[in-house]
Amino acid sequence: MSLSELASEMEATMIGGEAQFAHLSTDTRTLQAGDAYLALKGEHFDGHAFVAAAEQAGASALIVEREQQTTRPQLLVPDTHVALGDIARLNRQRSSATVLALTGSQGKTTVKEMTYSILADKAETLATIANLNNTIGVPLTLLRIEPQHTFAVIEMGANKAREIAFSVSVTQPDVALITNANAAHVEGFGSLQGIVEAKGEILDALSADGVAVLNADDPNVAQWQARASQCRQLTFSARESGEADFSAKNIEVNSAGKVSFCLSCAHGEVDIQLPLLGKHNVSNAMAAATAAMAAGAGLENVKAGLEKVRAVSGRLNELAGLSGSVLIDDSYNASPASFFAAIDVLAQTAGQQILIVGDMKELGDESEESHRQVGRYAAKKNIDQLWVTGEFASTVATAFGNSAQVFQDKDQMLEAARDIAAEDVVFLVKGSRGSQMETIVSGLSAEGEG
């Protein structure tokens, strides 16, 4: 790209002459010589403070909101965040890749990895790295699209309304998928309906040639179908009795907690052996399969991709625990729905079941009742023991019953868990990211043993 090309496509003023660059960087720590440096501003940072570091690293040009004292060519823009999105959109428009965007309250990253695995079995595919799914991460991912990519899988998250609208406006997807909507991070959206509407923003950028992939099992599907009336729609279902374009049948969970099912659609049927824990992953797999086939994958790619996918770190990832125990790491994040799915997995395991619970965050006025629901559900599923710490520990414990144990902090909890770790014990650790339950996982992992 060149500064003059960008200036012709966006509201910008060139200062100091022309510059060519192959890559754009927003981080001077990873900037390579020849990259253009874009100075992002946020609530707690200002990239303009690192212009000198960018120059020292060999930046070929600067994209800034205020003119800098420098010999480097500059592109002066009103808002560098908006400029980042504009540049990402240009790169996406230059690509011939089929672009798939996805969002949802639960399962986004797992579905992203499944979709990537399916499409990568067919052709060169790019996907969002880690959790770079916000209004900065999405443009940065789009900037990584290269000529060799046939497909791009873009994950989109949000903490409030209009964030997905921004991300999808720069992504301009060919296929858009919503996994589900429920009370996760409700605090930033005001209500469940606010979440439903925010997730639906991903549908607004679809053209008449686009495809909306929607969950027929979600009670909000009719709202999304109405919102996506301008384009083709495909539905998926993980219910044996579900009616959808892509449906699952013959669902079975083996003694190790792994799931098999038959995917049925107009293209035929295929048996899938998922190497992941939990029946809820059938819905994730159906979402990924439907979206990937809408993008151009075949049933053979679906089978190969799903059967070689691996658990994402912190998401029902089975690990070797201390003293021969089993450790199920689900510490990445938490909501009531994802807690229920995790409890279902633990309930199916053999051995002494210990559910280790940390707080769920960002639930607003629903926090108390949501934690109460987790305790009740664990009791309903006859989980052997529930250990809990955090602000809502007593709420969860009371709902579970007298056998629940409340710990003052994670250190005390970890010490107790290490004391009872044995071959017949299964630990499942879960909580929101803010609860930092990964410290429990690290302390119970056999990797640190001996």
Secondary structure, DSSP 8 states (H G I E B T S, - for coil): -BHHHHHHHSS-EEES---B-S-EES-TTT--TT-EEE--B-SS-BGGGGHHHHHHTT-SEEEESS--SSSS-EEE-S-HHHHHHHHHHHHHHH---EEEEEE-SS-HHHHHHHHHHHHHTTS-EEE--TT--STTHHHHHHTT--TT-SEEEEE---SSTTHHHHHHHHH--SEEEE----SSSGGGTSSHHHHHHHHHGGGTT--TT-EEEEETTSTTHHHHHHHTTTSEEEEEE-STT--SSEEEEEEEE-TTSEEEEEEEETTEEEEEEEEEE-TTHHHHHHHHHHHHHHHT--HHHHHHHHHH----TTSSEEEEBGGG-EEEEE-S---HHHHHHHHHHHHTSSSEEEEEE----S-GGGHHHHHHHHHHHHHHTT-SEEEE-STTHHHHHHHH-TT-EE-SSHHHHHHHHHHH--TTEEEEEE--GGGTTHHHHHHHBGGG--
